[in-house]
């Protein structure tokens, strides 16, 4: 069982922390009572995104003040590296360790969760340094439900996207992994970037606000009082407390 006897857990994260979340996602979070979470590139707070090859370049990123305001509403943060570059053993010190220090200074908040940038090729070199860099958990993009007692340094996330790339072309499914999580007493961590009305910024990387609302409505309707709607850092803290009592 999870906190307060809940059967399973639902969380959602947004990579990059685009400021348009305030207009398009935050109202849905408030309506459905689901806390959010932003994975932040430490060098890009409060500026227009500028990452080579990104579909989100030019979009304004949340400022430190806006992020602190969200945190007061129950949102959380993780470090999404220093520059969003692919992580290697050579640059891991900057991308994993130094980025955390910079983000904590900018936000005046403790940051103990790392979010792998790009793809999972960056995961092994990030994991190799993460504990020494002060992290207690890592968010990956392995598409799985996390079990009740997960490896905190390999937390899986389910992509919440309008369409998946070829050869599958599978469409958005608001029920994705919910019954699996209920059956195993697991933890879903969804992720997307910046849902927009009617048309996603990139269908392979994001969903629309209408799809986001359908997901929230499905989680609340099916989950009922059995689901813990949780910010990921709170779940990690719950698991760490449980382990300390063993």
N, C-alpha and C positions, 0 to 999 in steps of 0.2 A: 504493500500500500504506500501511496505517496502522502504528501502533506494533507492533514485534515481528513485522512481516510480516502482520498481520491484514488480512482482506479488507474487513470492514465494521465498523461501530461501533453499539453499543446503549447508550443512557442512559435514565434515567427521573428525572423531577422531580415534586415535590409542592408545589403552591401552598399558601400560608398557613403550613404547618408545624405542623399539629395534633399535640398530644401523644399522641393515640391511635395515631399511627404507631408508637410504641414497642411497643405491644401487638400491633398487627395487621399492620403491614408489615415492621418490622425483623426479625422471625424469618424471614420469607421471603427477605429480602435476605441474611441470614447463610446460609441453607440453600443458596441458588443462587449465592452469591458475586458478587452484583451490587451495586455501590455506589449509594447514593441521593443525593438532592439536595433541599434545601428552599428555596423562594422565600419570603422573609420580609418581612412588612410591618413596617417599622422601629419603628413606635410601638406594636406589639402583642405584644412578646415576653413570655412568662410570664403572660399575662392571658387572660381569656375573650374570645374574638373578639367584636368589636362594630363591624360595618361595615354601614351602612344597606342593607337588602334582601338580605343574604347568607344563603344556606342553611346556613351553618356558624356562625352566631352562637350564642354560648353554649359552644362547644367550647373547651377549654383549649388555648392555644398553647404550644409548647415554650419553656422558659426558656433563658437564655443558657448556663447550665451544661449543660443537656441537649444543646443544639446543639453546644457544644464537644466533648462526649463522642462524639457522632455523627461529628464531623469527625475525631476520632482513629481512628475505625473506617474512614475513607476516604470519608465523605460530604462533600458540598460545599454551599455556600450561594450564593444570589443575593439581590439587593435587589428586593423586590416593591412598591416605592414607600413613601411615608411613611404614607399613610392608606388606600390602595386606591381613592382617588378617580380619576375620569376625568382624564387628564392633558391640560392645555391649555398654550399658550405662557405664560399668566399664572401658572400654579402649578407649572410644570416645575422651577423652581429649588428649591422645597421638596420636591416629590414625587420628583425624580430625583437632584439633587445633595445636598441636605441629608440625605436619608434614608440615603444611602450613608455619610456621615460618622457619623451616629447609630448605624447598625448596626455599623460597624467599632469604634466606641468600646465598644458593649455587648458585643461578642463577642471583642474583642481579636484580630480576624482581618482580613486584607485581603479586601475585597469588590470585584471588578472585573466582575461580570456583573449586568445589570439584567434583570428579568422584567416584561414589560408587564402591568399590571393590567386587569381588566375585559374589554375586547375590543380589537381591533386599531385602533380609532379613536384610542387613546392612543399608538400606535406612532410616527406622524410627529413629534409634539412631543417625545416622549421621545428619539427618535433625534437630533433637532436639537441637543440639549444633552448627550447621553451622553458623547461623547469628552471634551469640556471638563470634564465632571463626574468623569472618571477611570475610565470603563468601557472595557473592551476587547471586550465582547460583549453582545448583547441577545437574550433569549429572547422570541419572539412566540407567537401561537397561529394562525399559518398552518400548515395541515395538509399538510405536505410532508416528503419525505425530504431531508435536507441533502446536497448533492453533496460529493465529496471535497475540494474547495477552496471552501468556502462563504463567503458574506458574513457575517462574524462579527457584524455589527451587524443581521443579520436571520436569526437562527437559528429554524428552524421546529420546531414540536412537534406530535406526533400525539396527539390526545385518546384516553385509555384509559377509555371510558365504557360503561356497561351498555346504554344506548340513546341514539340521537340524536334530536333534536326533529323534529317534523313539518316538511315533508311526507314525510320519508323513513322514520323509525322503524327505522333499521337497528340491528341488535343487535351486541353485543360480538363481536369477531373476534380470537382470539389470534394469527392469522397476519398481521394488518394490516401491510402495507408491508414485511414481512421479505424476501420474494423480490425486491421492487424494490430494497431496500437492498443485497442480495447482488449483484444484477446490475450495479448502477451503482457498487458500492464506496462506498456512502454511509453516512450517519449518521442513525439514528433517535433522536429524543429524545421519549420518551413523556411525557405529563403527566396527572396526575389530582390529587385533593385529599387525601382521607382514606378509603381503602378500609375497609369494615366487613364483618363476616361476614353472608352470606346476602342482605342488602338494602342497596343503596347509599343514601347520604344523599340524593342526588338523581341519578336515572338519567341525566340529560343532562349531569351534571358529574362523575360519578365511576363507579368500578367497585366490585365486591365483592372481598373478600380471595380468594375462590375464583377469580374471574376474573384477579386479579393473579397468582396462582400459575400459572394456565394460561398466561398470557403469558410469565412467566419460564421455565416448563418448555419452552415452544415455542421461545423464543429460544435456550436452551441446547441443546436437542435438534437443532434445524435448523442453528444456527450452529456448533456443535461447536467445534473449535479455530480456526475462521476468524473468529470474532467477538471484538472487543475490548469487554469489559464495562467501561464507563468512566464516571467522574464527569465531568459536562460541563466544569468548569473545567480538568481535565486534558487534555481533547481540545483546548480552545482554546489551552492552552499548547503542546501538540504542534504545532498548526497555526502558531502564531506563531514557534516555533523553526524550523520548516521554511521559512517565508517569509523569515526573517532570513538563512538560508543561501543564498538565491537570488542 
